[in-house]
């Protein structure tokens, strides 16, 4: 599957019908290296967030971030995380598959 939001850091370039459900800003008392290690680690999601991720199957990963297939309450969905290391931020998108 091709990347749906290749440039998602600049908004919604593919004009998907997205609804913003949350924004989170917080200070994390860890090294920047440790924070990015956590952001890039998709495999831990079913273990730490079992209510939201029944499984996590990697679809694609590259310098832009990663995408997994997962399931919650019988609804399969795609979860994308895009990263911009230089600007120290990331965005995530979930959509029903």
N, C-alpha and C positions, 0 to 999 in steps of 0.2 A: 504494500500500500504506500502511495507517495505521502510525503509530509503534508499535512493539511494546513498547518500554520507555520510555514517555513520562516516567516518574518513576524511572528506574533508579538515581538517586543515593541513593534511600532503600532500595534492596534489589532485590527481585524481585517487583514488584507484580502482574505478570501470571501468576505462579506457573509460569513456564516451567521445564522440566527443565534447569537450568543447572548446570554443574560448574566450580568455580573452578580454573583451571589455573596461574595465576601472579598474584603481587602484586609490584609494582615501586614502590619509593620511591627517589628519587635527587635529588641536588643538581645543578642545571644552572647552569653559569656563563654565563648570558645574561640579558638583560633580560626582565621578565615579558611585555612586549609581544611580544618575539621568540618566547618559548615558546608563547604563545597563537596566534601566527601559524602556527607549525608544527603545533600540534594541530588547527587548523581547516582545514589544507591537505590534503585527502584525495587530490588529483590526483597528488601526488608518489609515492604508495605503490608503484605498479608499477616506478618508476624506481629507487628506493632499496632496495626489498625485493622484488626480482624472484622470489626463491624462494617467497615467500608470496602474491604478488599478480600474477596473469597480466595482469589489467586492472582498472580501477576505473571503474564506471559509477554516477554519482550517482543515487540513488533519491529522496532527500529531504534537505533541509537547512533549519534554522531556528535560532532562538535556543537550542534544546535541544541542538543538535549536528548530526550528519549521519549518513546511512546510505548505504552503497554496496553494489552487487552486484559480486562478484568470483569468481575461480576459482583453485583450487589442486589440482593433480594430478587434474583432471577432475571434481572435486566443486564444484559451484556453491555459494556461500554468501553470506550477508548479514553485513556488518560494520557495527556501530553504534558511534559514539562520542558519548557525552553529556558535556556540559561544565557546570561550575558556576563561573563566573568569580569570583564573590564569595568563595567558599571555596577558590579556587585548586586545584581538582582536576578530574579527568575519569575516566571509566570507559569501557571498550570491551567489546563483546559480539560474538562471532561465532557464527553458527548455520548449519547446512546448509540451503540453500534448497530 
